[in-house]
Amino acid sequence: MKDRILHIVNGDSLAEQMQELQLPGELVIWRELLCEGPTLQEINQEFFKVRKKFLRQAYNISAENYEERFIAEVKRLKAAKDYDKVVLWFEFDLFCHINMLAAINLLFQKNKEVPISLVCSRKLPGEKEFQPLSHLNLKELKNHYENLIELNEDDLEAAVFIWELYCGNNPMKLKSQIKTNTNFEYLSSCIRAHIERFPNSVTGINSLEKNVLKLIENHEITSENHLLGYALQYQGYYGYSDTQMQRLINKLSIFYTKTENRILLNEKGKEVLNAEKNFYRELRNDEYFGGAKMYDFLYESESHRLLKL
């Protein structure tokens, strides 16, 4: 008798490729962006309520859309029975890793005994270059599936604990988890990237925001759409979608000026990149990363510490 397998996939494009592979088992698509906005540790009705409010305000995503695209999949996951193993399909970046941690937490609460494996972006022997899963052809994708990573109990307990910390109101506790040794190859880098999303203590902008402004400084950016393309390409471990990155670019509009065929840093943009002025007060809002307010903490780049205000 063949194993009954449950696949949890982060996103529709990868799910479409997987369906072409015709792998055995049931498929659940995890459609969320838990790296932004408030989260609660337990994925229940209160969690859905909190997320609906954030997604409506930030991205104009209706409650009906959220019900159909995410809650319905979570209900399928919670209702799934009698599977022998679970395979997670998640990319290397922060976007995917936060979603992955939430999915593992949900699985762990449901049944701790079912083995969980991971197919994640990585360079396998014989491959010429590192590529995200969504960029692989079917042969390469099958190779990654056949070389999946078996997660042990320590891995899963670490994932559950880091999700708990992410949903808590003290992100400073996450820093010690950077050194945790697990089979999640990119988890430490994602935690480090998350910590650097809090505003810099000297300038008031975070690492990703600084990176976008540096793109304006170092390249001949002709339009916001041009800037969006660069920002998506050179964002490192964040994995933000185009709508997320556009929202960030809009926030940074106080630092640049648009002409007919060029985007240039204005005086504020030059001041913030030269660390001549702190724009914390001007940028401050009520945004959350998990359980912590973004502007309740400052990132100190020299010591790589978070400071609570």
Secondary structure, 3 states (H helix, E strand, C coil): CCCCEEEEECCHHHHHHHHHHCCCCEEEECCCCCCCEECCCCCCHHHHHHHHHHHHHHHCCCHHHHHHHHHHHHHHHHHCCCCCEEEEEECCCHHHHHHHHHHHHHHHHHCCCCCEEEEECCCCCCCCCCCCHHHCCHHHHHHHHHCCEECCHHHHHHHHHHHHHHHCCCHHHHHHHHHCCCCCCCHHHHHHHHHCCCCECCCCCCHHHHHHHHHHHHCCCCCHHHHHHHHHHCCCCCCCCHHHHHHHHHHHHHHEEECCCCEEECHHHHHHHCCCCCCHHHHCCCCEEECEEHHHEEEECCCCEEEEC
